[in-house]
Amino acid sequence: MPFQSGQDVLDKVENQTVPEIVCSADCEPPCTYIRSKAGTTYPNPLSLSTAMRGNAGQYTCTASNSVGQGNKTWNRIVRCKYVV
């Protein structure tokens, strides 16, 4: 099941606005989606409006239907601002 094109890496500076990220694939019959990070599931679309340190990491989108299942992984990088 081919996933629709999207970013494999989302690189933002801490506190920057983050666009809504939608997990989607070309599925027939239609797919259901699960988005996860380190065993925690999140809704689809994933809305993390502000880049925060705790949002950094590897996310996986799993699309499944009665025919099969597919995964797409992407990384979120959050660059921290340090004031010296």
Order of alpha helices (4+ residues) and beta strands (2+ residues): beta-beta-beta-beta-beta
